[in-house]
Amino acid sequence: QLWNNYFHLAVAFLTHESLQLETFSQAKRNKIIKKYGDMRKEIGFKIRDLWYNLGLHKIKFIPAMVGPILEVTLVPEPELRKATIPIFFDMMQCEFNFSGNGNFHMFENELITKLDQEVEGGRGDEQYKILLEKLLLEHCRKHKYLSASGEVFTLLVSSLLENLLDYRTIMHDESKENRMSCTVNVL
């Protein structure tokens, strides 16, 4: 319970509105970074390090931590994204190895559900989609047992994310046909 509380507190801190530097003017952003640094990266790296130090206990946090980790990876900070997206592969690998089922269905279902919610809430962008696909494919292709199923899953998530981003953009389009076409793609 203690680690669960720590993760949730750290994610709440990292994703807090007042720390989202991209919402400030360039001058204000530079002033904050000069004075305090980007605290999101610092706490994100701590989340990553703690995750990897959990060892065999990681399985207890799957699928519950998929959503919070997704929130962290969606923060539009490239270094933070590069450091935390690989946690998803580790979750896949952990569930595959320790669930007794030889798959990662709990992780898969949770990521797809939470991704839909986050994109609908305005988070995510094309750069995220590209980086998510690149990093997950790199990790999956190196794994003896997850190379095939991991690659299929990664390409599915990438395609879904692309459709969700298109859907979010097209919802403001005047053309009813475009909106319907995009809705069909998401479904």
N, C-alpha and C positions, 0 to 999 in steps of 0.2 A: 504494500500500500504506500509506503514511504517513497519508493522509486516512482510509482505511478503519479503521486502528488508532485514530485519533483519535475517529472516530464511535463505535466500539464501546466505547472507554474512557469516553467521555462518557455514553453510554447506560447502561453498567454503574454509573457513579457516580450518575447521576440516579435510577435505579430501585433503588438499594441499599436494603435493608430498613431500615437505621438512619436514612435520610432521609425515610421515609414518615411525615410529621407527623400524618396522620390516625389513626395507630395509637396516638398518645400521648394522655394526658389533656389537657384544655383548658389547664390551668395549665402543664403541661410544654411544650406546643406554643407557648403565648404566650411563655414564657421563652426558648425556642430561637429563635423568630422575632425577638424583641427583641434577642437577643445576636448572631445570625448571619444573620438574614433567611432567606428560603426559597431555599436554594442550588439546589433543583431548578429553580426558575424561571430563575435566572441561567444555569445550564448549558444549560437548554432553549432559551433565547434565543440562546445562542452556537451551539448545534447548528443552529437555524433560520438564523441569519445565515451560517454557514459553508456550509450547503446552497445558499443562494441565490448565494453568491459562487463556487460551483464552475463556473458558466457551462456551457459545452458539455461539460464533463467529467461532468456529472450522470448521463448515460446509462450510464456505467461502473458506477454504483452501483445500477442498477435491474436486477433485482428484489432484489438482496442487502440493501439498506438498508430495504426495506419493513417487515420484521419489527421491526428495532430502532426505527424511527421509530414504529411502532404501539405498541411498549412505552412510549415517551415520551408519546404522546398519551393513553394509557390511565391515566396517573397522575392521580388525582382532584384536580387543581388547575385551576380554571377558566381562569385567565390562561394557564397553560402549554398547556392544550388549545387555546385560541383561537389561540395563536401558532404551534402546530406542526401542527395538522390541515391547514391549507392546503398544507403540503408534499406531501400526497397528491395534490392537484390538480396541483401542479407536476410531480410524477412522471408523472402521466397525460399531461399536456401534453408533457413531455419525450419520453416513449416514443412518443407519437403523432407528434411532429414528426421525431424522429431515428432511429427504428427502421427506417424504410424500408417498414413495413407499413401505416402509416396507422391504427394501432390501439394499444391499450394492454393487450393480452392478458397479457403477462408480469406487469405490475403487478396487473392484475385477479386473476389466479390466485393470486399470492403473497399479496395482501391477504386474500382469502377464506380461504385455508389458514391463515394466521397468526392471523386473527381468531378462527377456530374454536378454535385451540389456546389463545389467550389467554383467551377467555371460559371455556373448559373449565377453565383454571387459576385461575379465580376473579376475573379482571379484567374491567372493563367494567361499565357501569350504564346506566340509562335516560337520565340526563342526557348521557352520552357519545353515546348513539345519536341523541338529538335534536340535539346540537351538530354531530356528524359530518354528519348529513343536511343540516342548515341551511347549514353552511359550504361543503360540496361542491356543493350545488345552486346556491348563490349564485355560486360561481366558474364552474361549468359553464355556467350560463345566460348568462353574459357572453361566453363564448367562441364564436366564429363556427363552428368545426368540431366542437367537443366538446359543444355544447349538447344534442343529441339523445342520443348514445351515453353521454355523461357522466351525464345525468339518469337514463337507464335503469339504468346501473351503480349510481349512488348509491342509487336506490330499492331495487334488488336487495340491496345491502349492508345498508341500513337494515332491510329485511324479514328478512334472514338474522340480523342482530344481535338483532332483537326475538325471533325464534324461539329463538336460542341462549340468550338471557337467560331466556326462559320455560322452556326445557328445563332449564337449570341450577337454576332455582327449583323446578320440579316434580319433580325427581329425589328430593326429600325428601318428596314427597307420598305418602300411604298408598294413594291410589287408583291401581290399575294401569291403569284406563281413561284417566285423565288423563295418565299417563306415556306410554302408547302413542299417544294423540292428539298429544301434543307431539312425540314422536319422528317421527311421520309428517309433521308440519309442517316440522321441520328438514330431513328428507330431501327 
